[in-house]
């Protein structure tokens, strides 16, 4: 029933794999803001994103968030794959940034398809590699960049992920993602506005020249 979605987002999948997905997987719909993964959750399936945008992040005991990466159509979360196959609980959280559709692949088929379909095997390996590289970029960002550099990098990633210059996000949300304070973020954004890089609106930031 969703062959077209598979063909558009996962064109490298073999025809037989697409048939198996159509038979055994389930198409799920998530409204913007909906929680897809929670810390401590066991997985019965992994999600292949076919539309929308998903934010993956960590949360500490006090509810502070630390942004990790986005999942776009045609991608999957490597951490959910690992947790599902090893029957371990999730150490990350994920929520839909905008209305999202995803194909839920049941745990019982994930290992079987690794040996049955080369395209699935390569997709899983590429998912691990891509998410690991994104985590390295995030780690470098935290370890080696100043907060103003991190903020500019963060805004560029938001702009690219959402594909628009007007970002509907407030200073507190940015501070949470960057593990900083609202006061620091507000001060740096004001400085960026004075430099002509952004324009600040109420609960929104317009990207001008980054």
Residue frames as a rotation matrix with the C-alpha (Angstrom) as fourth column:
UNK 1
0.560 0.828 0.000 0.00
0.828 -0.560 0.000 0.00
0.000 0.000 -1.000 0.00
UNK 2
0.813 -0.330 -0.480 3.03
-0.177 -0.925 0.337 2.28
-0.555 -0.189 -0.810 0.29
UNK 3
0.419 -0.643 0.641 5.17
0.836 0.548 0.003 0.97
-0.353 0.535 0.767 -2.56
UNK 4
0.599 -0.153 0.786 5.51
0.457 -0.741 -0.492 4.49
0.658 0.654 -0.373 -3.94
UNK 5
0.884 -0.273 0.380 6.90
-0.464 -0.620 0.633 5.76
0.063 -0.736 -0.674 -0.60
UNK 6
0.568 -0.695 0.441 9.47
0.193 0.634 0.749 2.96
-0.800 -0.340 0.494 -0.54
UNK 7
0.419 -0.389 0.820 10.46
0.908 0.174 -0.382 3.54
0.006 0.905 0.426 -4.14
UNK 8
0.727 -0.082 0.682 10.90
0.122 -0.961 -0.247 7.27
0.676 0.263 -0.689 -3.59
UNK 9
0.723 -0.382 0.575 12.80
-0.685 -0.498 0.531 7.12
0.084 -0.778 -0.622 -0.30
UNK 10
0.092 -0.676 0.731 14.63
-0.470 0.617 0.631 3.79
-0.878 -0.402 -0.261 -0.54
UNK 11
0.651 0.242 -0.720 15.26
-0.755 0.101 -0.648 3.21
-0.084 0.965 0.248 -4.27
UNK 12
-0.334 -0.884 -0.326 18.24
-0.881 0.415 -0.225 0.91
0.335 0.213 -0.918 -3.59
UNK 13
-0.275 0.287 0.918 16.05
-0.603 0.692 -0.397 -1.70
-0.749 -0.663 -0.017 -1.87
UNK 14
-0.997 -0.071 -0.039 15.54
-0.077 0.699 0.711 -4.89
-0.023 0.712 -0.702 -3.86
UNK 15
-0.378 0.916 -0.137 12.06
-0.637 -0.150 0.756 -5.56
0.672 0.373 0.640 -5.21
UNK 16
-0.023 0.348 -0.937 11.70
0.380 0.870 0.314 -8.62
0.925 -0.349 -0.152 -2.96
UNK 17
-0.771 -0.301 -0.562 12.67
0.631 -0.238 -0.738 -6.56
0.088 -0.923 0.373 0.09
UNK 18
-0.856 0.509 0.087 10.09
-0.504 -0.860 0.080 -3.93
0.115 0.025 0.993 -0.79
UNK 19
-0.090 0.838 -0.538 7.50
-0.305 0.491 0.816 -6.70
0.948 0.238 0.211 -1.10
UNK 20
-0.258 -0.079 -0.963 8.47
0.748 0.615 -0.251 -8.01
0.612 -0.785 -0.099 2.35
UNK 21
-0.979 -0.109 -0.175 8.24
0.193 -0.779 -0.597 -4.52
-0.071 -0.618 0.783 3.82
UNK 22
-0.569 0.822 -0.005 4.80
-0.664 -0.456 0.593 -4.05
0.485 0.341 0.806 2.28
UNK 23
0.061 0.601 -0.797 3.66
0.052 0.795 0.604 -7.35
0.997 -0.078 0.018 3.82
UNK 24
0.108 -0.125 -0.986 5.18
0.849 0.528 0.026 -7.14
0.517 -0.840 0.163 7.28
UNK 25
-0.849 -0.473 -0.235 5.94
0.527 -0.726 -0.442 -3.48
0.038 -0.499 0.866 8.11
UNK 26
0.216 0.951 -0.220 3.46
0.968 -0.239 -0.082 -0.82
-0.130 -0.195 -0.972 9.21
UNK 27
-0.394 -0.265 0.880 3.10
0.496 -0.867 -0.039 2.78
0.774 0.421 0.473 8.10
UNK 28
-0.002 0.317 -0.948 2.89
0.984 -0.166 -0.058 5.09
-0.176 -0.934 -0.312 11.13
UNK 29
0.152 0.133 0.979 1.83
0.429 -0.902 0.056 8.74
0.890 0.412 -0.194 11.31
UNK 30
-0.155 -0.261 -0.953 3.17
0.974 -0.202 -0.103 11.19
-0.165 -0.944 0.285 13.92
UNK 31
0.810 0.442 0.385 1.94
0.481 -0.877 -0.005 14.73
0.335 0.189 -0.923 14.42
UNK 32
-0.018 -0.819 0.573 4.49
0.053 -0.573 -0.818 17.50
0.998 0.015 0.054 14.94
UNK 33
-0.120 -0.128 0.985 5.71
-0.895 -0.416 -0.163 17.37
0.430 -0.900 -0.064 18.54
UNK 34
0.869 0.494 -0.032 4.85
-0.444 0.805 0.394 13.68
0.220 -0.328 0.919 19.00
UNK 35
0.054 -0.849 0.525 7.37
-0.881 0.207 0.425 11.51
-0.469 -0.486 -0.737 20.87
UNK 36
0.535 0.064 -0.842 8.79
-0.646 0.674 -0.359 8.64
0.545 0.736 0.402 18.81
UNK 37
0.105 -0.571 -0.814 11.40
0.450 0.757 -0.473 7.35
0.887 -0.317 0.336 21.27
UNK 38
0.737 0.119 0.665 11.86
-0.504 -0.558 0.659 7.73
0.449 -0.821 -0.351 25.02
UNK 39
-0.401 -0.903 0.153 14.73
-0.733 0.216 -0.645 6.97
0.550 -0.371 -0.748 27.37
UNK 40
-0.657 0.076 0.750 14.26
-0.572 0.598 -0.562 3.54
-0.491 -0.798 -0.349 28.95
UNK 41
0.415 0.883 -0.218 11.93
-0.795 0.235 -0.560 2.32
-0.443 0.406 0.799 26.20
UNK 42
-0.393 -0.424 0.816 12.23
0.091 0.865 0.494 -1.17
-0.915 0.268 -0.302 24.68
UNK 43
-0.340 0.210 -0.917 11.91
-0.879 -0.418 0.230 -1.36
-0.334 0.884 0.327 20.91
UNK 44
0.139 0.423 0.895 9.74
0.087 0.895 -0.437 -3.86
-0.986 0.139 0.087 19.06
UNK 45
0.630 0.059 0.775 10.64
0.770 0.086 -0.632 -2.29
-0.104 0.995 0.009 15.72
UNK 46
-0.493 -0.726 -0.479 12.84
0.521 -0.687 0.506 0.28
-0.697 0.000 0.717 14.03
UNK 47
0.534 0.788 -0.305 11.55
0.310 -0.518 -0.797 3.24
-0.787 0.332 -0.521 12.02
UNK 48
-0.530 -0.561 0.635 12.34
0.821 -0.153 0.550 4.14
-0.212 0.813 0.542 8.41
UNK 49
-0.207 0.442 -0.873 11.47
0.112 -0.875 -0.470 7.81
-0.972 -0.195 0.132 7.86
UNK 50
-0.321 0.158 0.934 9.49
0.930 0.239 0.279 8.46
-0.180 0.958 -0.223 4.66
UNK 51
0.082 0.273 0.958 8.32
0.464 -0.862 0.206 12.04
0.882 0.428 -0.197 5.24
UNK 52
0.943 0.319 0.092 8.72
0.100 -0.537 0.837 14.86
0.317 -0.781 -0.539 7.75
UNK 53
-0.031 -0.961 0.275 11.64
-0.273 -0.257 -0.927 15.44
0.962 -0.104 -0.254 10.13
UNK 54
0.834 0.253 -0.491 12.68
0.332 0.482 0.811 13.80
0.442 -0.839 0.318 13.42
UNK 55
0.244 -0.736 0.631 14.94
-0.696 -0.586 -0.415 15.27
0.676 -0.338 -0.655 16.10
UNK 56
0.558 -0.183 -0.809 17.10
0.494 0.857 0.147 12.85
0.667 -0.482 0.569 18.12
UNK 57
0.076 -0.477 0.876 18.41
-0.540 -0.758 -0.365 14.10
0.838 -0.445 -0.315 21.46
UNK 58
-0.451 -0.261 -0.854 19.53
0.592 0.629 -0.505 13.13
0.669 -0.732 -0.129 24.96
UNK 59
0.372 0.576 0.728 17.80
-0.298 -0.669 0.681 14.24
0.879 -0.470 -0.077 28.15
UNK 60
-0.725 -0.682 -0.097 19.33
-0.094 0.237 -0.967 14.38
0.682 -0.692 -0.236 31.64
UNK 61
-0.567 0.479 -0.671 17.64
0.797 0.525 -0.299 13.70
0.209 -0.704 -0.679 34.99
UNK 62
-0.546 0.326 -0.771 16.52
0.310 -0.777 -0.548 17.32
-0.778 -0.538 0.323 35.24
UNK 63
0.463 0.814 0.351 14.87
0.590 0.012 -0.807 17.34
-0.661 0.581 -0.475 31.80
UNK 64
0.203 -0.477 -0.855 17.63
-0.546 -0.780 0.306 19.30
-0.813 0.405 -0.419 30.05
UNK 65
0.890 0.200 0.410 17.99
0.216 0.607 -0.765 18.36
-0.402 0.769 0.497 26.39
UNK 66
-0.149 -0.928 -0.341 21.11
-0.360 -0.270 0.893 17.94
-0.921 0.256 -0.294 24.28
UNK 67
0.732 0.483 -0.480 20.58
-0.572 0.054 -0.818 17.91
-0.369 0.874 0.316 20.51
UNK 68
-0.011 -0.721 0.693 22.28
0.067 0.691 0.720 15.05
-0.998 0.054 0.041 18.61
UNK 69
-0.955 -0.285 -0.085 21.05
-0.060 -0.094 0.994 14.93
-0.292 0.954 0.073 15.02
UNK 70
-0.040 0.949 -0.314 18.05
-0.832 -0.206 -0.515 14.97
-0.553 0.241 0.797 12.68
UNK 71
-0.599 -0.002 0.801 16.52
0.350 0.899 0.264 12.08
-0.720 0.438 -0.538 10.77
UNK 72
-0.414 0.390 -0.823 15.31
-0.774 -0.626 0.092 12.92
-0.479 0.675 0.561 7.26
UNK 73
0.735 0.677 0.048 13.21
-0.513 0.600 -0.614 10.91
-0.444 0.426 0.788 4.78
UNK 74
0.672 -0.482 -0.562 15.23
-0.299 0.518 -0.801 7.94
0.677 0.707 0.204 3.54
UNK 75
-0.450 -0.869 0.206 17.02
-0.516 0.064 -0.854 7.53
0.729 -0.490 -0.477 6.88
UNK 76
0.614 0.553 -0.564 16.70
0.196 0.586 0.787 5.42
0.765 -0.593 0.251 10.03
UNK 77
0.538 -0.398 0.743 17.98
-0.816 -0.467 0.341 5.68
0.211 -0.790 -0.576 13.58
UNK 78
-0.089 -0.684 -0.724 21.02
-0.308 0.710 -0.634 3.44
0.947 0.167 -0.274 14.09
UNK 79
-0.810 -0.249 0.531 20.61
-0.559 0.055 -0.827 3.53
0.176 -0.967 -0.184 17.87
UNK 80
0.136 0.925 0.354 17.07
-0.912 0.256 -0.319 2.15
-0.386 -0.279 0.879 17.66
UNK 81
0.529 -0.025 -0.849 18.36
-0.559 0.742 -0.370 -0.64
0.639 0.670 0.378 15.39
UNK 82
-0.539 -0.815 -0.212 21.03
-0.295 0.418 -0.859 -1.60
0.789 -0.401 -0.466 17.93
UNK 83
-0.680 0.316 0.661 18.64
-0.706 -0.039 -0.707 -1.45
-0.198 -0.948 0.250 20.88
UNK 84
0.392 0.900 -0.189 15.99
-0.916 0.364 -0.170 -3.45
-0.084 0.240 0.967 19.01
UNK 85
0.386 -0.285 -0.877 18.31
-0.384 0.815 -0.434 -6.28
0.839 0.505 0.205 17.95
UNK 86
-0.651 -0.709 -0.271 20.01
0.002 0.356 -0.934 -6.51
0.759 -0.609 -0.231 21.37
UNK 87
0.288 0.884 -0.369 16.71
0.548 0.164 0.820 -6.01
0.786 -0.438 -0.437 23.25
UNK 88
-0.603 -0.524 -0.601 18.19
0.798 -0.404 -0.447 -3.09
-0.008 -0.749 0.662 25.17
UNK 89
0.456 0.785 -0.419 16.42
0.772 -0.583 -0.252 0.05
-0.442 -0.208 -0.872 26.32
UNK 90
0.464 -0.206 0.862 16.85
0.612 -0.628 -0.480 3.35
0.640 0.750 -0.165 24.51
UNK 91
-0.138 -0.579 -0.804 19.36
0.911 -0.392 0.126 5.88
-0.388 -0.715 0.581 25.80
UNK 92
-0.987 -0.160 -0.001 18.05
0.142 -0.881 0.452 8.66
-0.073 0.446 0.892 23.53
UNK 93
-0.082 0.980 -0.182 14.80
0.342 -0.144 -0.928 10.45
-0.936 -0.138 -0.323 22.79
UNK 94
-0.938 -0.151 0.311 13.24
0.341 -0.249 0.907 11.42
-0.060 0.957 0.285 19.49
UNK 95
-0.070 0.952 -0.299 10.30
0.385 -0.250 -0.888 13.59
-0.920 -0.178 -0.349 18.49
UNK 96
0.036 0.202 0.979 8.71
0.999 -0.035 -0.029 14.74
0.028 0.979 -0.203 15.27
UNK 97
-0.780 -0.343 -0.523 9.70
0.352 -0.932 0.086 18.30
-0.517 -0.117 0.848 14.38
UNK 98
-0.478 0.720 -0.503 6.89
-0.859 -0.502 0.098 18.39
-0.182 0.479 0.859 11.83
UNK 99
0.575 0.757 0.310 4.20
-0.654 0.653 -0.381 15.93
-0.491 0.016 0.871 10.73
UNK 100
-0.446 -0.872 -0.200 6.06
-0.880 0.387 0.276 12.72
-0.163 0.299 -0.940 9.98
UNK 101
0.810 0.568 -0.146 5.43
-0.585 0.798 -0.143 9.31
0.035 0.201 0.979 8.43
UNK 102
-0.335 -0.930 0.152 7.61
-0.936 0.348 0.061 6.30
-0.110 -0.122 -0.986 9.15
UNK 103
0.416 0.367 -0.832 7.62
-0.494 0.859 0.132 2.61
0.764 0.356 0.539 8.27
UNK 104
0.209 -0.273 0.939 7.93
-0.937 0.220 0.273 0.43
-0.281 -0.936 -0.210 11.40
UNK 105
0.054 -0.307 -0.950 9.98
-0.560 0.779 -0.283 -2.71
0.827 0.547 -0.130 10.69
UNK 106
0.893 0.362 0.267 9.27
-0.418 0.445 0.792 -5.46
0.168 -0.819 0.549 13.27
UNK 107
0.181 -0.875 0.448 12.24
-0.900 0.036 0.434 -6.77
-0.396 -0.482 -0.781 15.23
UNK 108
0.367 0.007 0.930 11.72
-0.069 0.997 0.020 -10.36
-0.928 -0.071 0.366 14.08
UNK 109
0.887 0.029 0.460 12.57
0.441 0.239 -0.865 -9.47
-0.135 0.971 0.199 10.47
UNK 110
0.816 -0.555 -0.164 15.56
-0.565 -0.825 -0.018 -7.18
-0.125 0.107 -0.986 10.98
UNK 111
-0.077 -0.884 0.461 18.18
-0.592 0.412 0.692 -9.90
-0.802 -0.220 -0.555 11.54
UNK 112
0.236 0.251 0.939 16.66
0.455 0.826 -0.335 -12.23
-0.859 0.506 0.081 8.95
UNK 113
0.962 0.227 0.155 16.87
0.242 -0.431 -0.869 -9.55
-0.130 0.873 -0.469 6.26
UNK 114
0.464 -0.867 -0.181 20.56
-0.678 -0.479 0.557 -8.87
-0.569 -0.136 -0.811 7.03
UNK 115
-0.523 -0.655 0.545 21.46
-0.171 0.708 0.686 -12.21
-0.835 0.265 -0.482 5.44
UNK 116
0.083 0.679 0.729 18.54
0.675 0.500 -0.542 -12.41
-0.733 0.537 -0.417 3.02
UNK 117
0.830 0.304 0.467 18.89
0.551 -0.571 -0.608 -9.04
0.082 0.763 -0.642 1.28
UNK 118
-0.207 -0.977 0.058 22.16
0.971 -0.212 -0.106 -7.31
0.116 0.035 0.993 0.36
UNK 119
-0.218 0.163 0.962 20.42
0.256 -0.942 0.218 -3.95
0.942 0.293 0.164 0.01
UNK 120
0.842 0.528 0.111 19.14
0.001 -0.206 0.978 -4.17
0.539 -0.824 -0.174 3.62
UNK 121
0.523 -0.745 -0.414 22.59
0.843 0.381 0.379 -5.22
-0.125 -0.548 0.827 4.86
UNK 122
-0.449 -0.732 0.513 24.23
0.805 -0.580 -0.123 -2.25
0.387 0.358 0.850 3.13
UNK 123
0.178 0.602 0.778 21.49
0.071 -0.797 0.600 0.12
0.981 -0.052 -0.184 4.30
UNK 124
0.931 0.161 -0.327 22.01
0.312 0.114 0.943 -0.89
0.189 -0.980 0.056 7.95
UNK 125
0.106 -0.974 -0.198 25.79
0.977 0.066 0.202 -0.49
-0.184 -0.215 0.959 7.67
UNK 126
-0.455 -0.239 0.858 25.42
0.560 -0.826 0.067 2.91
0.692 0.511 0.510 5.99
UNK 127
0.596 0.724 0.347 22.96
0.092 -0.491 0.866 3.97
0.798 -0.485 -0.359 8.69
UNK 128
0.722 -0.418 -0.552 25.49
0.667 0.206 0.716 3.09
-0.186 -0.885 0.427 11.40
UNK 129
-0.292 -0.922 0.256 28.27
0.956 -0.285 0.065 4.94
0.013 0.264 0.965 9.54
UNK 130
-0.201 0.267 0.942 26.21
0.394 -0.859 0.328 8.07
0.897 0.437 0.067 8.86
UNK 131
0.824 0.556 0.106 24.86
0.113 -0.345 0.932 8.42
0.555 -0.756 -0.347 12.39
UNK 132
0.482 -0.733 -0.479 28.36
0.833 0.214 0.510 7.81
-0.271 -0.645 0.714 13.84
UNK 133
-0.467 -0.655 0.594 29.78
0.812 -0.584 -0.004 10.58
0.350 0.481 0.804 11.65
UNK 134
0.192 0.620 0.760 27.01
0.139 -0.784 0.605 12.93
0.972 -0.010 -0.237 12.76
UNK 135
0.920 0.107 -0.376 27.78
0.371 0.061 0.926 12.17
0.122 -0.992 0.017 16.38
UNK 136
-0.011 -0.993 -0.122 31.47
0.986 -0.031 0.163 12.91
-0.166 -0.118 0.979 15.75
UNK 137
-0.357 -0.037 0.933 30.51
0.475 -0.868 0.147 16.29
0.805 0.495 0.327 14.26
UNK 138
0.676 0.677 0.291 28.38
0.035 -0.424 0.905 17.02
0.736 -0.602 -0.310 17.34
UNK 139
0.702 -0.486 -0.520 31.22
0.693 0.299 0.656 15.95
-0.163 -0.821 0.547 19.64
UNK 140
-0.361 -0.851 0.381 33.71
0.913 -0.406 -0.041 18.16
0.190 0.333 0.923 17.79
UNK 141
0.037 0.495 0.868 31.21
0.258 -0.844 0.470 21.00
0.966 0.206 -0.159 18.00
UNK 142
0.929 0.366 -0.060 31.01
0.121 -0.145 0.982 20.68
0.350 -0.919 -0.179 21.79
UNK 143
0.600 -0.737 -0.312 34.69
0.733 0.349 0.584 19.99
-0.321 -0.579 0.750 22.43
UNK 144
-0.322 -0.922 0.215 36.45
0.902 -0.229 0.367 22.39
-0.289 0.311 0.905 20.10
UNK 145
-0.337 0.248 0.908 34.15
0.554 -0.727 0.404 25.31
0.761 0.640 0.107 19.27
UNK 146
-0.994 0.072 -0.082 33.20
0.014 -0.657 -0.753 28.39
-0.109 -0.750 0.652 21.25
UNK 147
-0.361 0.932 0.023 29.52
0.517 0.220 -0.827 28.95
-0.776 -0.287 -0.562 22.02
UNK 148
0.102 0.409 -0.907 29.10
-0.525 -0.752 -0.398 31.60
-0.845 0.517 0.138 19.31
UNK 149
-0.668 -0.383 -0.638 30.54
-0.744 0.356 0.566 29.16
0.010 0.852 -0.523 16.73
UNK 150
-0.917 0.365 0.159 28.29
0.319 0.913 -0.253 26.39
-0.238 -0.181 -0.954 18.04
UNK 151
-0.114 0.919 -0.377 25.25
0.135 -0.361 -0.923 28.66
-0.984 -0.156 -0.083 17.81
UNK 152
-0.080 0.028 -0.996 26.01
-0.868 -0.493 0.056 29.63
-0.490 0.869 0.064 14.22
UNK 153
-0.907 -0.286 -0.309 26.59
-0.398 0.821 0.409 25.98
0.136 0.494 -0.859 13.28
UNK 154
-0.702 0.701 0.121 23.33
0.413 0.540 -0.734 25.01
-0.580 -0.466 -0.669 15.01
UNK 155
0.057 0.752 -0.657 21.32
-0.277 -0.620 -0.734 27.65
-0.959 0.224 0.173 13.13
UNK 156
-0.412 -0.267 -0.871 22.78
-0.905 0.011 0.425 26.53
-0.104 0.964 -0.247 9.81
UNK 157
-0.999 0.050 -0.021 21.77
0.048 0.997 0.056 22.94
0.024 0.055 -0.998 10.56
UNK 158
-0.340 0.930 -0.138 18.26
0.313 -0.026 -0.949 24.11
-0.887 -0.366 -0.283 11.46
UNK 159
-0.003 0.283 -0.959 18.06
-0.715 -0.671 -0.196 26.10
-0.699 0.685 0.204 8.23
UNK 160
-0.692 -0.353 -0.630 19.19
-0.707 0.511 0.490 23.10
0.149 0.784 -0.602 6.16
UNK 161
-0.938 0.329 0.111 16.95
0.268 0.889 -0.372 20.61
-0.221 -0.319 -0.922 7.97
UNK 162
-0.127 0.958 -0.257 13.80
0.398 -0.188 -0.898 22.75
-0.909 -0.216 -0.358 7.75
UNK 163
-0.502 -0.187 0.844 14.71
0.864 -0.058 0.501 24.17
-0.045 0.981 0.191 4.32
UNK 164
0.558 0.615 0.558 13.63
0.607 -0.761 0.231 27.69
0.566 0.209 -0.797 5.21
UNK 165
-0.440 -0.784 0.437 15.16
0.328 -0.594 -0.735 30.90
0.836 -0.180 0.519 6.56
UNK 166
-0.104 0.481 0.870 12.47
-0.785 -0.577 0.225 31.68
0.611 -0.659 0.438 9.13
UNK 167
-0.599 -0.202 -0.775 13.02
0.217 0.891 -0.400 29.39
0.771 -0.407 -0.490 12.10
UNK 168
0.337 0.801 0.495 10.11
-0.450 -0.325 0.832 29.17
0.827 -0.503 0.251 14.54
UNK 169
0.242 -0.377 -0.894 12.22
0.752 0.655 -0.072 28.55
0.613 -0.655 0.442 17.61
UNK 170
0.895 0.114 0.430 12.73
-0.144 -0.840 0.523 30.55
0.421 -0.530 -0.736 20.79
UNK 171
0.107 -0.949 0.296 15.90
-0.738 -0.275 -0.617 31.31
0.667 -0.153 -0.730 22.75
UNK 172
0.120 -0.011 0.993 15.07
-0.897 0.428 0.113 28.82
-0.426 -0.904 0.042 25.51
UNK 173
0.931 0.258 0.258 14.71
-0.120 0.884 -0.451 25.95
-0.345 0.389 0.854 23.03
UNK 174
0.622 -0.776 -0.103 18.09
-0.182 -0.015 -0.983 26.77
0.762 0.630 -0.150 21.48
UNK 175
-0.034 -0.633 0.774 19.67
-0.950 -0.220 -0.222 26.98
0.311 -0.742 -0.594 24.94
UNK 176
0.508 0.300 0.807 18.28
-0.605 0.791 0.087 23.53
-0.613 -0.533 0.584 25.78
UNK 177
0.994 -0.112 0.005 19.62
0.076 0.644 -0.761 22.01
0.082 0.756 0.649 22.56
UNK 178
0.348 -0.924 0.160 23.07
-0.073 -0.197 -0.978 23.53
0.935 0.329 -0.136 23.13
UNK 179
0.413 -0.133 -0.901 23.11
0.841 0.436 0.321 22.87
0.350 -0.890 0.292 26.87
UNK 180
-0.747 -0.579 0.326 23.54
0.443 -0.800 -0.406 26.59
0.496 -0.159 0.854 27.58
UNK 181
-0.443 0.617 -0.650 21.46
0.614 -0.320 -0.722 29.30
-0.654 -0.719 -0.237 29.27
UNK 182
0.454 0.708 0.541 18.79
0.889 -0.323 -0.323 31.48
-0.054 0.628 -0.777 27.67
UNK 183
0.786 -0.170 -0.595 20.70
0.025 -0.952 0.305 34.61
-0.618 -0.254 -0.744 28.71
UNK 184
-0.286 -0.958 0.030 23.87
-0.022 0.037 0.999 33.52
-0.958 0.285 -0.031 26.89
UNK 185
-0.387 0.204 0.899 21.96
0.868 0.410 0.281 32.54
-0.312 0.889 -0.336 23.74
UNK 186
0.709 0.705 0.010 19.99
0.679 -0.679 -0.279 35.82
-0.190 0.204 -0.960 23.74
UNK 187
0.475 -0.611 -0.633 23.20
-0.172 -0.770 0.614 37.83
-0.863 -0.182 -0.471 24.06
UNK 188
-0.566 -0.743 0.357 24.90
0.167 0.320 0.933 35.95
-0.807 0.588 -0.058 21.21
UNK 189
-0.061 0.633 0.772 21.83
0.981 0.179 -0.069 36.22
-0.182 0.754 -0.632 18.97
UNK 190
0.827 0.332 -0.454 21.69
0.314 -0.942 -0.116 39.97
-0.466 -0.046 -0.883 19.57
UNK 191
-0.027 -0.933 -0.358 25.34
-0.261 -0.339 0.904 40.19
-0.965 0.118 -0.234 18.56
UNK 192
-0.610 -0.153 0.778 24.61
0.596 0.559 0.577 38.17
-0.523 0.815 -0.249 15.40
UNK 193
0.473 0.841 0.265 21.71
0.852 -0.359 -0.380 40.50
-0.224 0.405 -0.886 14.60
UNK 194
0.649 -0.306 -0.697 24.01
-0.116 -0.945 0.306 43.53
-0.752 -0.118 -0.649 14.91
UNK 195
-0.473 -0.880 0.044 26.40
-0.184 0.148 0.972 41.82
-0.862 0.452 -0.231 12.47
UNK 196
-0.108 0.534 -0.839 23.56
-0.962 -0.268 -0.047 41.31
-0.250 0.802 0.543 9.98
UNK 197
-0.928 -0.309 -0.206 23.62
-0.353 0.908 0.226 37.51
0.117 0.282 -0.952 10.20
UNK 198
-0.566 0.797 -0.212 20.11
0.799 0.593 0.094 37.10
0.201 -0.116 -0.973 11.60
UNK 199
-0.596 0.496 0.632 16.97
-0.446 -0.858 0.254 39.11
0.668 -0.130 0.733 12.34
UNK 200
-0.955 0.188 -0.231 15.19
0.297 0.569 -0.767 38.42
-0.013 -0.801 -0.599 15.61
UNK 201
-0.331 0.926 0.183 11.41
-0.424 -0.319 0.848 38.15
0.843 0.203 0.498 15.78
UNK 202
-0.094 0.387 0.917 9.07
-0.983 0.110 -0.148 37.11
-0.158 -0.916 0.370 18.57
UNK 203
0.261 0.127 0.957 9.63
-0.325 0.945 -0.037 33.34
-0.909 -0.302 0.288 18.98
UNK 204
0.862 -0.050 0.505 11.35
0.466 0.471 -0.749 33.19
-0.201 0.881 0.429 15.60
UNK 205
0.054 -0.903 -0.426 14.74
-0.066 -0.429 0.901 33.82
-0.996 -0.021 -0.083 14.04
UNK 206
0.970 0.242 -0.025 15.22
-0.018 -0.031 -0.999 34.87
-0.243 0.970 -0.026 10.43
UNK 207
0.150 -0.951 0.270 18.47
0.635 0.302 0.711 33.74
-0.758 0.064 0.649 8.83
UNK 208
0.827 0.102 -0.554 19.99
-0.250 -0.814 -0.524 36.54
-0.504 0.571 -0.648 6.77
UNK 209
0.612 -0.701 -0.367 23.62
-0.468 0.054 -0.882 35.66
0.638 0.711 -0.295 6.07
UNK 210
0.740 -0.365 0.564 25.42
-0.394 0.445 0.805 32.80
-0.545 -0.818 0.185 7.83
